Structures are given as C-alpha cells and as structure tokens.
Amino acid sequence: MSISQWLRGMLKGYGSTYDMALALQVREPTLNRWLNGRRIPSAPSCIKLAQATDTPVQDVMAMAYGNGESARQPA
C-alpha cells in the first residue's frame, strides 16, 4: 500500500481534508499533495503521521519510501 492509498483510506474517518489536516498537524495543501500522490511526506512528517495515527514509524516510512508494504514481517 502506498502512503497516498493509506491516507485516502483514513480520510473517511475525518470527513474532510481540512479536519484530517488539523488532526495530523499539517497544512491542507500539503495533505492534498500527499493524497494525490504528487509528493511524499518527508521523514519528519512521516514521524508526525505515525505519532498522530498510532502507527509504527517503520510502517509509515515503508509506505512512503519503501515497497509500499508493512515493514513488519509476519509472525
């Protein structure tokens, strides 16, 4: 899963990009670029996203920079 797919999936829970941007502590235009796949979050932004969503940082980084799959290996 790519970072934009992950974020689009979460958008439903926020109702609007404005509300989601507020919750994630990013500007709405920045969030829109991530959602549309025009940009990927920087490493510091990935950390912020991980903290705001209670998602492991390595998973967010893998979606942004890796192969799009969870960084964790199945048990």
C-alpha positions as a printed Julia matrix, in Angstrom:
75×3 Matrix{Float64}:
   0.0     0.0    0.0
   1.32    3.44  -0.86
   1.25    6.37   1.54
  -1.4     8.09  -0.6
  -3.64    4.98  -0.51
  -3.2     4.72   3.24
  -4.08    8.38   3.76
  -7.08    8.18   1.42
  -8.36    5.22   3.42
  -8.09    7.21   6.64
  -9.79   10.27   5.14
 -13.21    8.64   5.52
 -12.82    8.77   9.28
 -12.13   12.5    9.28
 -14.87   13.62   6.88
 -12.84   16.35   5.18
  -9.27   17.1    4.22
  -9.45   20.19   6.43
 -10.31   18.13   9.53
  -7.73   15.5    8.67
  -5.01   18.12   8.16
  -5.83   19.66  11.55
  -5.67   16.28  13.27
  -2.37   15.4   11.58
  -0.94   18.88  12.23
  -0.11   19.6    8.59
  -1.33   22.23   6.13
  -4.27   21.19   3.98
  -2.43   21.82   0.66
   0.39   19.57   1.88
  -2.06   16.83   2.79
  -3.74   17.15  -0.62
  -0.4    16.67  -2.38
   0.2    13.51  -0.34
  -3.34   12.25  -1.01
  -2.96   12.82  -4.75
   0.46   11.19  -4.88
   2.19   14.35  -6.12
   4.52   14.4   -3.12
   5.57   12.05  -0.36
   5.95   13.11   3.25
   9.44   13.96   4.46
  10.97   11.74   7.13
  10.0    14.2    9.92
   6.45   14.31   8.52
   6.34   10.51   8.5
   7.23   10.54  12.18
   4.45   13.08  12.83
   1.97   10.95  10.87
   2.99    7.86  12.81
   2.52    9.59  16.15
  -0.83   11.11  15.16
  -2.22    7.79  13.94
  -0.61    5.39  16.44
   1.07    3.62  13.54
   4.62    2.3   13.84
   7.08    4.75  12.27
   8.69    1.94  10.26
   5.32    1.16   8.65
   4.74    4.77   7.64
   8.3     5.05   6.3
   7.86    1.82   4.32
   4.67    3.14   2.73
   6.35    6.44   1.86
   9.81    5.28   0.8
   9.83    1.51   0.66
   7.96   -1.01  -1.37
   4.6     0.1   -0.01
   4.21   -2.88   2.29
   4.37   -3.04   6.03
   7.91   -3.02   7.36
   6.96   -5.68   9.92
   7.4    -9.27   8.97
   4.52  -11.69   9.55
   4.8   -13.76  12.7
